[in-house]
């Protein structure tokens, strides 16, 4: 079986503005992507990566909800609860497993029947 890991680094604004250089021999095609860009490009990015990002958004929404409950503002709590429910729905997989074929000519992933 293949195993993939996804790593995330949260950068501060000052870190993000710096010129971060990666070893060109190892990362010759690296790019910085916004999470929403990756999630919106279904054919370009592997479903497992997209599912990982959906789970990350759900984690952040849960942290925001937990933080909101520390205050007394019910409207803020309701807003964060709605966001959490929304991202949890988006994070749920529509299929029990993922099987894809990579079309190298078109550089896209094509879902396959299991």
C-alpha positions in Angstrom: 0.0 0.0 0.0 1.1 3.5 -0.7 1.3 6.0 2.2 1.4 9.7 1.9 1.8 12.4 4.6 0.8 16.0 4.4 2.7 18.6 6.4 1.6 22.1 7.2 3.6 25.0 8.3 1.7 28.1 9.6 3.7 31.2 8.6 3.4 34.6 10.2 2.9 37.6 8.0 6.6 38.6 8.3 7.7 35.1 7.4 5.3 35.0 4.5 6.7 38.2 3.1 10.4 37.0 3.3 11.9 35.4 0.3 11.8 31.8 1.3 14.2 29.7 -0.9 14.0 26.0 -1.3 16.7 23.7 -2.7 16.1 23.8 -6.4 17.5 20.3 -6.9 14.8 18.9 -4.6 12.0 21.4 -5.1 12.5 22.5 -8.7 8.7 22.8 -9.3 7.5 24.1 -6.0 4.8 26.7 -5.7 2.8 28.3 -2.8 -0.9 27.5 -3.1 -3.9 28.9 -1.3 -6.0 26.2 0.3 -9.2 27.3 -1.6 -7.3 27.2 -4.9 -6.3 23.6 -4.2 -9.8 22.6 -3.2 -11.4 24.2 -6.2 -9.2 22.4 -8.8 -10.7 18.9 -8.6 -8.9 17.5 -11.6 -5.5 19.0 -10.8 -4.9 17.8 -7.2 -5.1 14.3 -5.8 -8.2 13.6 -3.8 -6.2 12.6 -0.8 -4.5 16.0 -0.6 -7.8 17.8 -1.1 -9.4 15.6 1.7 -6.5 16.5 4.0 -7.1 20.2 3.4 -10.8 19.8 4.2 -9.9 18.1 7.5 -7.5 20.9 8.3 -10.2 23.5 7.7 -12.5 21.5 10.0 -9.8 21.5 12.7 -9.3 25.3 12.4 -13.1 25.8 12.6 -13.3 23.6 15.7 -10.5 25.7 17.3 -12.4 28.9 16.4 -15.6 27.5 18.0 -13.7 26.4 21.1 -12.2 29.9 21.4 -15.5 31.6 20.9 -17.1 29.7 23.8 -14.6 31.4 26.1 -16.4 34.7 25.7 -19.9 35.8 26.5 -21.0 36.8 22.9 -23.6 34.2 21.8 -23.8 35.7 18.3 -20.1 35.0 17.8 -20.5 31.4 19.1 -23.4 30.8 16.7 -21.3 32.2 13.8 -18.4 29.9 14.6 -20.8 26.9 15.1 -22.3 27.4 11.7 -18.9 27.6 10.1 -17.8 24.4 11.9 -20.9 22.6 10.7 -20.3 23.8 7.1 -16.7 22.7 6.9 -17.5 19.3 8.5 -20.1 18.7 5.8 -17.5 19.6 3.2 -14.9 17.4 4.8 -17.0 14.3 4.7 -16.0 12.0 1.9 -18.7 11.2 -0.7 -17.2 7.8 -1.4 -15.8 5.2 1.1 -12.5 5.0 -0.8 -10.6 6.9 -3.5 -9.3 5.3 -6.7 -7.9 7.6 -9.3 -6.0 7.5 -12.6 -3.5 10.3 -13.4 -3.7 11.4 -17.0 -0.2 12.7 -17.5 -1.0 14.2 -20.9 -3.7 16.4 -19.5 -2.1 16.6 -16.0 -5.3 15.8 -14.2 -6.8 13.2 -11.9 -9.7 11.2 -13.1 -11.9 9.3 -10.6 -12.3 5.6 -11.3 -15.0 3.1 -10.3 -13.8 0.8 -7.5 
